[in-house]
Amino acid sequence: MNPSSTLRQWLASDTPATRTQAKLGAIYRLARRFLTHPIGVLGLAMVASIVLAAGLAPWLPLADPIAQSLDQRLLPPSAAHWLGTDTLGRDILARVVHGARPTLAIVALVLVISVPVGLLVGAAAGLWGGWIDAVLMRVADVFLAFPRLILAIAVAAALSAGLWTAVIAIAATGWPPYARVARAEIAALRRSEFVQAARAIGVSPLRLLFRHALPLSLPSAFVRAALDAPGIVLIVAGLGFLGVGLPPPQPEWGAMVAEGRAIVFEAWWVSTLPGIMILWLSLGFNFVGDAMRDVVDPGVK
C-alpha cells in the first residue's frame, strides 16, 4: 500500500483511536520494508557507527583531542597512536572521533530548521494558491538563485566562527527544495475529495494546512532529508577546510583535511583518515536515502 494512501485513510478516520491505529500500522509497514532493504540496512549501520562513536566519545579511552605534544608530531599509525598524530602531536583517532560530534550536530540542526520551514512554506503555497503561492515561491526562487556553498561561505565569513554560524549559513539555503516538493504534492491534492469535504464542513485554513496538508508531504520530506544530509556533511567539511567553520583548536574533519594537505606525501594519515570519515558518513546517508525512496515510493524502481 502506498504510504500517501495510508495517510489519507488515517486523516479520514472517524475516531482518534482509529487514526492512531492507522498511523502506527503505516509506520510499522514502512519500517519492516526498510529493514528488508540491504542497501538501507548497510547505510543505517554506517551512519549508526559514526553516531555511536560520537555519542560515546567522552567515555571512550581516547587521548585528549586538543592536547599538543610537539615531540610526538607526525608520528605514523602505531600501537601508541592507532591513526598517528598531526603537526602538533595531537592524536588523530581522538580528533576524528570527537570531530564527528559537531558535524552530526550541524546536520541535525540544519534539518530540524530547514525541513519544517520548507514544508510549511510549500504546503501553504500549494494548498492556498493564488498570490500566496506566487509570493512564497518567488522567495524560494531567490534563495535557490544563490549557490548553496557560496552563500554558506559568505554568511560564515561575515559572522564569527562557530557551530550556530555554520547552522545558519547552511539552513538559509536549505529550505527551498523542501518547499518546492511540498508545494507540488499539495497542489496536486488541492481539489481532492477529502480536502473539498473538509472545506465544506467549515474547517479553518490553518487547520486544513496543519491537519491535512502537512502530514501528506512528510514521506517525501523524510526521503529528501536523508538525501540532503550528505550535501550538508560536505558543506560543513568545506567550511572547515576554508577556515570559516568551527574555531580552532576544536576538532573538525574539514579543518583536519586542510591541515594535512601540504604534507600529504610525507604524512598521508593526517588528511586521508578524516577524508575517509567524510566519505563514510556521506555514503551512509546516501544509502539510507536511496532505501527510503524505494520504501516510500516503490514505483520509483
N, C-alpha and C positions, 0 to 999 in steps of 0.2 A: 504493500500500500504506500502511495506517495505521502511523505510527511506533511505536505501542504494540505492534502485532503483530510488527513487525520486532524490537523489543527482546525480545519473548518468544522469538522464534526464536533470537536471539543467546544468551539465557540458557539455552536448552535445547540448545545445540550441544554436541557431544561433545568437541571439542578446542579449546585456546586459539587456534590458528590460525584455525579456523572462526569462533569468536566474534569475533575481531579483524576478520576479513573482513566479517562481517555488520554489525559496528558501523560500520566505515568506509563500507560501502555505504549504510547508513541516513543517516549524516551527509552523504554526497555527494548523495543524493537530496533531502534537506531543503534543503541549500544551493542546489542548482540550482533547486528550486522557489521558494525565496525570491528569488533573483536575477532571476526572471522576473515577479516581482510589482512593478508600477510604484510603488505606494504604499510598499512596503517599501524599494525602492531609493532613492526620494526621501527617506524618513525616515533611512535609513542615511547618505546624503550629508549631510543636515542635521546629524546628530549627529557625523559624522566631521569636518565642517568646524570645529566647536567643539573637538573633541578635538585636531585637528591644530594649530589656533591656540594652544590652551593648552599643548600639548607643546612647541611651538617658541617660546613667549613669551620665554624668556631670551635667545634668539638673534635675535629679530626686531628691526629698527631702530625700537624704541619708546622713548618717554621713560620716565623713572623714574616708576613709578605712585604713589609716595608723596612725591615731591619737590614742595614747595609754592612757589608764586610769586604772592604776593598782588597784584602789579602786573598780572598776567595773568588775574585771576579773572573767571569768567563770560564768557569770550570765545566768540562763536558759532563754528560749524564754519568752518574756513578751510584754506588750504594749509599753514599752520604747525601747526594743530591740527585734524585731519580731523573729529573729533567734538566739538570745542570743549573748554572747560575748566570745572571745577566751582567751588564757592565759595571754595576755597583755591588756585585756579590750577593744579590738577593736571590732567594730560592725560587726558581721558575715554577715548580709544581705548586707551591703555596700561592704564588701570584696568579697562576692560571685558574686555580680553584676559586680563590677569592674574587678574581676578575669576572667570574660568571655572575656574581650577585648583582652588580649594577646593571649588567646587560639584561638579565632577566627582569629586573625591576623596571627598567625603562620600557621594555617590550610590553610588560603587563600594564603599566600606567598609560602608555600611548593607546593601547587597545581599549582600555577602560574609558578613556576620554573620546577617542575617535569613533568607536562603534556606536555608542548611544547618540552622540551628536549627529552623525551621519544618518542613522536610522530615523531619528526624529525629523530631521530636515527633509529627507527623501519621502518618508511616509506622508508628511503633511503636504508636500508638493503633489504627490501622486493622488492623494485622496481628495483634496480640495480643488486642485487645478486652477485655471484662470490666472489672474495676476499674481496670486501667491506662488503658483508653480513657476511662473516666469521669473519672479524676483529671486526666489530661493535657488533656482537652477543657474541663474546668471552669477550669483555669488559663488556657487560651487565652481563654475567655469573660470572665474577669476583666480581662485586658488589653484585650480588644475593647470592654469597657464604657466605657473612657475615650476621649473624642475624641482622635484622634492628635495634632492640632496643639496642643490644650490641654495634654496630658501632656508633649509635647516642650518647650513653653514653660516649664512648671513645672520640669522636670528641668534645662533650660538655665539658668533663673534661679537654681536652688538651687546649681548648680556654677559654677565660674569659666568665663568665656567662652573658647572655643577650638574647634579642629576636632574633637577627640575628644569634647568635651562635646556637640556637635551630633550626632555619630555615635551616642553612647549614647542621647541623648534621642529620636532618631528610630527607632533599631533596637529600642528597648524595646517599641514597639507595632507593629513591622513584621513580626514572625514569625508571629503567629496566623493571618492569611489563608492563608499557605502551609501551615500545619499543617492547617487545615480542608480545603483542596483535596486534600492528600496523603492525609489520613485517609479522605475519601470515595472516592478512587480505589482505595486499597489494600483498604479494607473490602469493596469490590465483588469483589475478586480473592482474598479470603481463602480461599474454598473452591474455587478453580480447580484444575484437574488438576495443573499444574506445581508449585503450592505444596503440594498434598497429597502429590505424589510426593517432593518434597524432604523433607518431614517424615517420610515413610515410610522413607526410607533413612538417617534419623538426622541430618539437617542441624541444626546448633545454631540456637537462636532468633536469636542475634546475626548469624550468617552468613546466615540467611534474611532478616533485616532489611536488611543492607548489600549482600548479593549479589543478592537477588531483588526486594525491595520498593522500595528507594530508586531504582534505575535506572528503574523503571516510572513514577515520578512526576516524572522530570526534564523531559520535554517540556512539561507544563503549568506546571511551575515556571519554566522559561525564559520562557514567554509571560507569566506573572504578573509576573515581574521586569521585563520590558520595559514592561508597562503600569503597573507601580508606580513606575517611575523618574520620570515627570512629577510625581507627587504628592510625591516626595522633593525634587525641584527646588523646588517651590512651598513646601514646609515650610522648606527651607533659606533661601529668599528671605524667608519670613515671619519667621523668627528674626532674620535680619539687619535686616529692616525695623523690628522691635520693639526692636532694640538688644541682643539676647541671643545674637547669633551670634558671628562672629569679632570679636576686639577691634580697634578702630581703631589705626593707620591702614591696616590690611590691606584691599585692595580686595575687595568682596563685592557682588554685584548687588543684593540686597535693601537693604543699607545705602545704596547709591548712589541707589536709588529714594526711600528715606526722606529723604535729604539734599536732594533736589531737589523734594519735593512742595510746599514752601511757596513756591517761586519758579517753579512750572511754567508760569505765563503769561508771566513775564519771561525765563526761560531754560529753555525746554522740553527742550533736549537733555540736561540734567543727569539727569533721571529717565526720560525717554522711551527713550533708547537702551539703558540697562541693562534696562528692561522689555521691550524688543523681543528682547533676547538670552534672557531668561527664557522668553518665548513661543516663540522659535525652537527652543530646546533641548527644551522640553516637547512641542512639536508633533512634533519629530523622533522622540522616544521613543514617542509615541503611534502614529505611522505604523509604526514598527518593530514595536511590539507587536501592532497590528492585522494586519500582514502575517504575523507569526509565528503568530498564532492561526489564520489561514487556511491556513498551510502545515502546521502540526501537526495540525489537525483540519479538513480541507476540508468536512466535513459541516456545520460551523457556518454556511456560506453558505446 
